[in-house]
Amino acid sequence: MSRPKKVTSSKTKSVAMITGAPKKSVAEPEALYSVSLYKALDIPSGGELLFQALHKGFRFSVYNKLAAASGLEKKQVAQYALLPTATLSRRAKSGHFNTDESDRLFRLTQVMDAAIGLFEGDRHAAMQWLEKPAPGLGNRTPAQMMGTSVESRAVLDLISQLEHGVIA
């Protein structure tokens, strides 16, 4: 079995210039995204199945899987998704989040998945980026922008701009 060819893409170069992340060689694209975050969490990424899952409420295991898949501490996931400790305790007992909590977890998953894509599969770099103030977000960190759908949309828009070489 041959090893993936190492490449440095133009996307990596533009992300490095904008975010200050070091340039690095990465494997070919097919080796980069071996498991999507949605698949790792066992949640749909969109459509009718997502609508149903949100209204039913995500299983509590999604919270644990999100922490494990992202490499973040559970405390950080709770903070980013605005889930107080008392709520987590109640949801651990019931086994499900409510619709609003599930929606916040989904928005966080969307942003994390997009950030991982921005950094070409480098989860560690993506999670570090979430903690850095971004001029395109009014010098707030992407992690601070998870409270509302409008804020998380602004983060997703910024990621899209960075992917397309627009300096934000």
C-alpha positions, 0 to 999 in steps of 0.5 A, a space after each residue: 500500500 502506498 503512502 499518501 503524497 504530501 502536498 502544500 495547497 494554496 488553501 493552506 498557504 492563504 489560511 496560514 497568511 490570514 490566521 497566522 497558522 504555520 504552513 504545513 504539508 498535508 496528505 492528499 484530500 481523500 486522506 484528510 477527511 476520513 470521518 466527518 464530524 456528523 458521522 462521528 456524532 451519528 447525527 444527520 448533516 441536514 434535511 428532514 432527518 436533521 429536522 426530526 432529530 432536532 425536534 426529538 432532541 439529540 441523545 446525550 451521547 452526542 455531547 460526549 462524542 462531540 468532545 471526543 471527536 473535536 479534542 475539546 474538553 467537555 467543559 469547553 463544549 458545554 461553554 461553547 454550546 451554552 449548556 450550564 452544568 445543572 442542565 447537563 446533569 439533568 440531560 445526562 439523567 434523561 438521556 436527551 437534550 431538548 430542541 433548543 439545546 440540540 440546535 445549539 449543539 448542531 450549530 457548534 458542530 457545523 462551525 467545528 466541521 467547517 473549521 476542520 475543513 478550513 484547516 484541511 482536516 487538522 482538528 487541533 489547528 481548527 480548535 485553536 482557531 476557534 479561540 483566536 480573536 478574528 477581525 472579521 468577527 469584531 475581534 471576538 473569537 469564533 467560540 464566543 459567537 455560538 450563542 445565536 444562529 446569526 452569530 454562528 452564521 457569521 462564523 460560517 460566512 467568515 470560514 467561507 471567505 477564508 476558504 475563498 481567499 477573501 481577507 476578512 
